[in-house]
Amino acid sequence: MNFINFISSLLHNPMAVIQGWIAQGPWVAVGFIFLVVFIETGVVVMPFLPGDSLLFAAGVLCHGEASAALPLWELLLVVWVAAILGDQCNFMIGHFLGQRIIASGRIKALTPERIQESQDFMDKWGGLSIFLGRFFPFIRTFVPFLAGMGGMRWHSFFGFNVLGGIVWSSLFTLLGYFFGQIPFVQTHFEWVIVGIILISVIPAAVGAFKSFFSSRKKEDSEK
């Protein structure tokens, strides 16, 4: 239950969670942020972790007194490394264990619909999908896994991985840093987080609906 409560708190109010980490020391908070970003991007069983909203909240908390604020440039370096290493880890898991993991059926997050959605995304965008996939929850986690499983060359993957990891993590962190001090954002922070989550999820939801209706149409045409 403690883990479930932690995930619920992280989804609902990431700023409060990070503030709790900062109370133990800014570098403790940076370390936990590294872990969350790495696990979301690097462990295929954790696609539900809130990377976008976590980075935004972390950017907001780079303001304030030194003892109660995150160091911006050090935070950026850490989340760059976390995002790049996370995708690299996921790529290697897919390369060496992907077929066995899918065949086992033990990872419930790897539903056929999500696998197909991610595969369609990769088929449409090719290597660029590694970069673009960063900006879509769930797809962000599954694309490097499927790239490794599908035999994408490592050097092709690595360039897009580095570019995507740096741009994605910088974008959301700096959005929080530059816009988090606006009174409206501070007053309605929870709604801002909900908005970030919805904006992030909408493209994935649209893709899922398209995949569902196209499969239904195909089934009807085959009858």
N, C-alpha and C positions, 0 to 999 in steps of 0.2 A: 504493500500500500504506500510506503514512503516514496518509492520510485514513481508510482502513478501520481501521487500528490505533487511530486517535484515536476514532472512533465506538465501536469495541469497548470501549475504556477508559472512555469516557463512559457507556456502558450498564452496564458491569460494576462500576465503582467511581467514580462521579462525585465523591465527596469527594476522592479522591487527585488527580483532574484539577484540581479547584478549588484544592486546596492548592498544586499546581504553579503555577497562575496567581497565587495570593496571594504566592508567593515572588518574583514580579516586581513586586509592589505590589498592595495591596487594590483600588485603582481599576482596575488592569489586569484583575483578576479580575471585578470588577463589569461592566467593558466586555465581556468574553467571555461572561458570563452573559446580558447584554443581547442579544448576537448570537445565542446559541443559542435563547433564548426567541423572539426575533423571527423567526428562520429557521423554527423548528418551526411557528409559527402563521401565518407570512406567505408561505412558499414552498411551494407545493403538492407539490413533489418531495421534501420532507424530513419526512414525517409520522412517521418512526421515531425522531426525536431525543427524548431522555428528559426532557421538560419537568418532569413531576411529581417524579421522583427528583432532578433537578438542583436544583430549588427547595428541596426538603427538605434536601439536603446543604448548600446555601448557607445555609439558616437555622441549621443546626447550627454552621457555621463563623462565625457572628456572635458566638460566645463566644470568649473568650481575650484575650491581650494585643493592644493596638491595632495593633501592627505586624504581627500574624499573624492578624487577624480582619477580617471584613467589617463595614462600618457598616450596622446593621440598617435604620434609617429611610431612608438613602440608597439601600440595596439595594431596599427596597420601592418607592420612587418609580421607580427605574430599571426594575424588572420590570413595574410597572404600565404604564409608557410602552411597553415592548417588546411586551407582550401586546396592548395596544390598537392600536398601530401595525401589528403583525403581521397581526391580523385585518383591519384596514382595507386593508392592501396586498393581502391575499389576495382580499378582496371586489372590489377594483378590477381585479385580474388576471382574476377570473372574469367581471366585467362586460364588459371590453373584449376578452379573448382566450379566454374559456372554451370556446366552441364549437370554435374552431380547435384548441385544445390537446387536447381530447378526440378530435376527428376525426383528429388526427395519430397518435394511439396511441403517442406517444413516451414518455409518462410512465407507466412500468410500475406505479407505485403507484396510479394511477387505474384500477383494475380495475373491470369492470362490477359485480362484487359489492359492492365498497366504495362505488361511486357510488350503487348502489341502496340499500345500508344507510343511507347518509347522507341520501339523499332520503326514505326512509321515516321516518327520525328527524325530518326537517324537516316532513314532511306531518303527523306525529302531534302535534308540539309547536308548529308555527307559528313566530312570531317568538321565542318563548321558547327555541327550539332553539339560537339563537345563544349564549344564556347557558348552557344545560344542556350543550351540545356541548363546552364548555371542559373538562369533567371526563372526557372519553372520548378516549383516544389515537386517532389517525387521523381519527375523526369531527371532532375539534378542528381539524384542518387542512382537511378537505374541506368542512365546513359553510359557512364564509364564502365559499369559492370558488363553491360551488353557489348560495349566496344571491345573489351578484353575477351569476352567469350566468342565474339564474332571474328576474331583474328585481325583486328586493326593493327597496323604496324605501330610499334611503341613510339618511334620518333615522330610520326604524324600526330599521334595522340598527345605527346608531351607539349608541343608548341601551343596547341589550342588549349590544353589544360592550364598552362602557365598564364596565358593571356586571359582566359575566362576567370581563373581564380583571382587574379589581381583586380580585374575590372569589377567583377561582381562584389567582392568583399569591400573594395574601396568605395564603390557607389553607395551601398547602403550605410556604411559607417560614416561617410562624409555627408550624406543626406541628414543623418541624425545630428552630426556635429554642427552643420550650418543652419538647419531648420528647427532643431530641437529646442532652441531658446525662444522661439516665437510664442507669445502668451497663449494663443489659441491651441497650439500643439501641446504645451505644458498642461493647460486646463483640461484638455480632452485627450490625454495621451492614450488611454485605453482604446478609445474609438479610432485614433490614428493607427494603432497596432492592428485593430480589426480590419481597417481599410487596407493596410499593407498586406495582410494575410489574404484578403479577398482578391485584391488586384493580382497577387501572385498566383492564386489558385484558379482564377477565372480561365486563363488560357488552357490549363490542364483539364478543367471541367468541360470546356468547349470541345477539346480534342477527344475526351472520353465519350461525349454525346455523339460526336461525328462517327467515331469508331463503332459505337453501339448501333446507330441507325444504318450505317453502311453494311454492317454484318447482318442486320435484320433484312435489309433490302436484298442482299445477296441470297439469304435463305429463302425469301419469298420468290425470287426469280428462279431458284432451283427447283421449286415445288411444281 
